[in-house]
Amino acid sequence: MAADCCSKSFSKFNLKKYFGATPEPLIFAQFVASLDDRLYDQFPNQEALTSRLHEGLREYNDVNAVMDLVLFEDAMKHVCKICRIVAADQGHALLVGVGGSGKQSLARLSSFICQFLTVGIMISSTYGMNDLKADLQAFYMKAGGKDEGLCFLFTEGQITKEEFLVYLNDLLSSGEIADLFQAEDVDGIVNQVRPACKSEGLGD
């Protein structure tokens, strides 16, 4: 039924390769052609997937603290899934697994492949709500004011105060955190992003 529907709706495309004998691996990503080419397609085989992700890991290690990762099959599939989520507008992922299973490492690699900057908070004995608010303000200014791609990595171990979840819930549900910025700061932000909005045909 899927094949029939696709052939009718997308008659000018050759989609037979997706509906023949099930190829291995059946993995899609936006970096099949290259790490820089945002073409979403299917990896033709396991070797191509392995080669591309090892290339990404090498480039990551060239500019960051080295991650000595073993990219076995499931890990590579997870990277592709995380990339799909992170690359989507306001994409959020909850990574579940035992400690030390590589959730943070794969998230960092995926963020790098998507050409995003991975940011997070540094918990200390004195870190409180005002500190979290200041960090979130800085993240928002980079993502919104400077139009930089960010991946905010937050772990359960960083929930040292339950009040943190109020901000995080607002961030996840709508992206708008109440009273994050003062009114005068908001005016400055609006002026900063107004030219970009106008170029997109959007009003204030």
Stockholm file with secondary structure:
# STOCKHOLM 1.0

chainA/1-204         MAADCCSKSFSKFNLKKYFGATPEPLIFAQFVASLDDRLYDQFPNQEALTSRLHEGLREYNDVNAVMDLVLFEDAMKHVCKICRIVAADQGHALLVGVGGSGKQSLARLSSFICQFLTVGIMISSTYGMNDLKADLQAFYMKAGGKDEGLCFLFTEGQITKEEFLVYLNDLLSSGEIADLFQAEDVDGIVNQVRPACKSEGLGD
#=GR chainA/1-204 SS CHHHHHHHHTTTSCCGGGSSSCCSSCCEETTSSCSSCCCCEECSSHHHHHHHHHHHHHHHHHHSSCCCCCCCHHHHHHHHHHHHHHHSTTCCCCCCCCTTSSHHHHHHHHHHHTTCEEECCCCCTTCCHHHHHHHHHHHHIIIIISCCCEEECCCGGGCCSTTHHHHHHHHHHTSCCTTSSCHHHHHHHHHHHHHHHHHTTCCC
#=GC SS_cons         CHHHHHHHHTTTSCCGGGSSSCCSSCCEETTSSCSSCCCCEECSSHHHHHHHHHHHHHHHHHHSSCCCCCCCHHHHHHHHHHHHHHHSTTCCCCCCCCTTSSHHHHHHHHHHHTTCEEECCCCCTTCCHHHHHHHHHHHHIIIIISCCCEEECCCGGGCCSTTHHHHHHHHHHTSCCTTSSCHHHHHHHHHHHHHHHHHTTCCC
//
